[in-house]
Amino acid sequence: MKPSKLQDHLRRCHRDKTEKDLKYFQTLKDKFQKRPTLDRMFASTSQRNDDGLRASYNISLLIAKSGKPHTIGEKLILPAVEEVLKTVLYKPATDIIKRIPLSNNTVERRIDEMSSDIESFLCNYLQTTHFSIQLDESTLPDNAALLLAYVRFIMNQEIYEELLFTRTLITTKEFLDTKDKILKENLVKRKTDIGYSTDLFTKFNMVNLKLQSDSLNLIKTKSISSAFLARVKLMKQNIRRGEFSQFLNLSQTSCQEDDVSTYVQHYLDFESRFEDILTIVIPPWIVNPYGDIEETNVIIQEELTELSTNEELKVQFKNGYQQFWLQNNIPVTYPVLWNIARKFLIYFLSSYLVERGFSAVTNLLTKNRNRLDIISRGDLRLTLTKLTPNVDNLLLKHQVHPSH
């Protein structure tokens, strides 16, 4: 390009650089010439002996996250890599492919090792912080009962929700058939009660769906619970006068007057079970620490007064009260406020996490993978976790060798 046209191009297209000196443009030229290119990347095989092993771990993690069978590494991923190298980059693939172990057994080991690494980190960290725990059980496709335990905690200015452990349980059918046949016969006789319970838990599931959200907070939870209890009161009135249209299964049984009295009393007991969430007092300064707040506790007053003048912290408040309280310097600067706010932040507000966990179990135990040991294998943890395994530490424990 002619110098006159070059100057014109600079003024029209790069006006912010018209005042730059020659040294600036020479530096840009050097950076451009030294930039990484595909030819440089594949000019020789990897210079680090553990690069192939690292790729093996990273790809195994992707396989676990996708929930695909372990054999996909050798059957699909390696052939796909080989095809890209040969067809697109025109590079010999044999040496590179040999450096990435991805056999079925290798992928299984990698997944188990990464899962154990995350579990170890999680257990060690939980010993240093406050957390809440949630447990729930469900039935697998083969009628086996599975218990999942989740923990919710704060780390690096974020809320984490992680799978703690899974365990198998003895099933109700096994218990009734082998331990208490009389109880089994009594349950058959209580068909009306079972119908009522089935209808009631259907209502529960509808509420639970509304509580399945990562952005759920105590205020929203309290609102949903209040609306549900209003419906409960309506159902109690209907069932008292023999109106069963809201109870599909119960309406198909011979419901007696004594049964109705029992169910009405159950609703009275049921309302008390929600008393904890409905009567919970959320300090208004947690939702808005910069509002006009009346607080009787002198220590809290002092920290709130100091907090209200902290302009650096106030900037983060625009992202919501949760992000505000998760700032690193809050626990140190305002320990009293933090000890109160933390409890509200780590509450488990619904069972959506364990529901998602059971859904992941179902997806993993497909027809072609029904022999996968969910309890001892690491697939489930890696599928659900937001934590990252420490691959560098795992690499130190291995010698590099081809897939076998």
Secondary structure, 3 states (H helix, E strand, C coil): CCHHHHHHHHHHHCHHHCCCCHHHHHHHHHHHHHCCCHHHHCCCCCCCCCHHHHHHHHHHHHHHHHCCCCCHHHHHHHHHHHHHHHHCCCCCCHHHHHCCCCCHHHHHHHHHHHHHHHHHHHHHHHCCCCEEEEEEEEECCCCCEEEEEEEEEEECCEEEEEEEEEEEECCHHHHHHHCCHHHHHHHHHCHHHHHHHHHHHHHHHHHHHHCCCCCCCHHHHHHHHHHHHHHHHHHHHHHHCCCCCCCCCHHHCCCCHHHHHHHHHHHHHHHHHCHHHHCCCCCHHHHCCCCCCCCCCHHHHHHHHHHHCCHHHHHHHHHCHHHHHCCCCHHHHCHHHHHHHHHHHCCCCCCHHHHHHHHHHHHHCCHHHCCCCCCCCCHHHHHHCCCCCCHHHHHHCCCCCCCC
